[in-house]
Amino acid sequence: MNIDENAMAIADYVSTTTDRQLPPDIIDAAKMCFADWLAVGLGAHDQAAGCVSREVALSWSSQGRSPVFWGGLQGPMASALVNGVFAHCLDYDDTHLGCLAHLSGPTWAATLAMASHLEKGDHETLKAFVAGFEVGARIGGEGLGESVNKRGIHSTAVFGRFAATAATASLMGLNGKQVANAMGVAATQAGGLVASFGTMSKPFHAGKAAMDGILSAELAAKGFQSKPDLLETEGDGLAAVLVQDHSVGVQPLDFNTDWEILKNTFKPYAACLLTHPTIESARDLAEKVANRKIAAVRARVNPMVLRFAAKSDPQAPLEGKFSTAYCAAVGLSGYRGSEQDFSEERIADPAVREIMQKVELIADESMASTAASLTVGFEDGDELVANTALATGNPGNPLGWGGMEWKFMSLVEPVIGAQAKTLFELVRECGNGGTLKQIVEIVSTTPRIH
């Protein structure tokens, strides 16, 4: 294999985006990602990480036509940073399990920023997003994303950069050589520590990935030359650095295989995706558990849960999102697992905390990351069991547009009122006309109710 084979594959794929006709289901999937991205971003309106990022970005006084959530129009990099951070603040955004990354967060942040700045149309914008998503998902696929996370590097920060770079390069019309150089710039910036999960730094990873994607493409457009072969299957490139035992790496990239965007997962619950099967099992038992004295709760889960979502004594909403014990207690208490269930009030609820303290997590190698088994033991010796084979929102058990509308309205309507319904309908119509400008106006200028 030539050392530059993957670089050439990406360059060819991205530079020919505008010539590609996308099937209706792929356009629909891109719109679903857009709706989810807007929902979680606007729903995070009061989150400190996003608000601080916006304050800093607005101080740059950058010139441009890119929307900043409730910040007017700014330059593309300011827009991408702020909106990317907001989109990941709630940890409620979609996840591509193949690369174990939240790809839409940075990809839509960069895509909307550059498309608005360049005044691109709806359809071209959707195609650019798909191109970015496919690139990021394929680079992180075949186990690389999971391995990167296990080694302490946040996969969203890594593969989101490549997705954002590819989408931006597509919108800018970069040629193959420029695309390859842009990807090389993105590769040398990739990073983000898993150890920072539960703090403002985690959503910052998504915003910075979006911002760096735009920077990488803009540098390449002006003639910046990087090392373009850092994403190859061999050599001392990105994978060799992130996975130093060489147990897994970037695989040969083929853009003629199945669509990765159809393998995306949308969260019905406002917590780390690894907690979802347990939440679902708990919700299944909630009515039967009500008013009974619980003695113990055992959750059999994929071993990754104990690494990434096992905070035992969460004191803040962000920590609760990474506590499978707390999530189990929320579900068993009859709550839906919505954003409201990760509030200061709920996490301090004595009844919820009493159940949480009785939850034991048991690692089970045979359990998929999308599955869980929950056993609730009562003081009278009785037991109840609920098994979740495939949590809702995953391919094979999709959330669907009905579920997405509920999620969207539950997050956005409390923030912008009646405009939420208009915004949702505009996303549904995106690609059929000039809806992008209307979306930009709503997200950048509509007053918040709170």
Secondary structure, 3 states (H helix, E strand, C coil): CCCCHHHHHHHHHHHCHHHCCCCHHHHHHHHHHHHHHHHHHHHCCCCHHHHHHHHHHHHCCCCCCEEECCCEEECHHHHHHHHHHHHHHCCCCCEECCCCECCHHHHHHHHHHHHHHCCCCHHHHHHHHHHHHHHHHHHCCCCHHHHHHHCCECHHHHHHHHHHHHHHHHHHCCCHHHHHHHHHHHHHHCCCEHHHCCCCHHHHHHHHHHHHHHHHHHHHHCCCCCCCCCCCCCCCCHHHHHCCCCCCCCCCCCCCCCCHHHHEECCCCCCCHHHHHHHHHHHHHHHHHCCCCEEEEEEEECHHHHHHCECCCCCCHHHHCCEHHHHHHHHHCCCCCCHHHHCHHHHCCHHHHHHHCCEEEEECCCCCCCCEEEEEEECCCCEEEEEECCCCCECCECCHHHHHHHHHHHHHHHHHCCHHHHHHHHHHHCCCCCCHHHHHHHHHHCCCCC
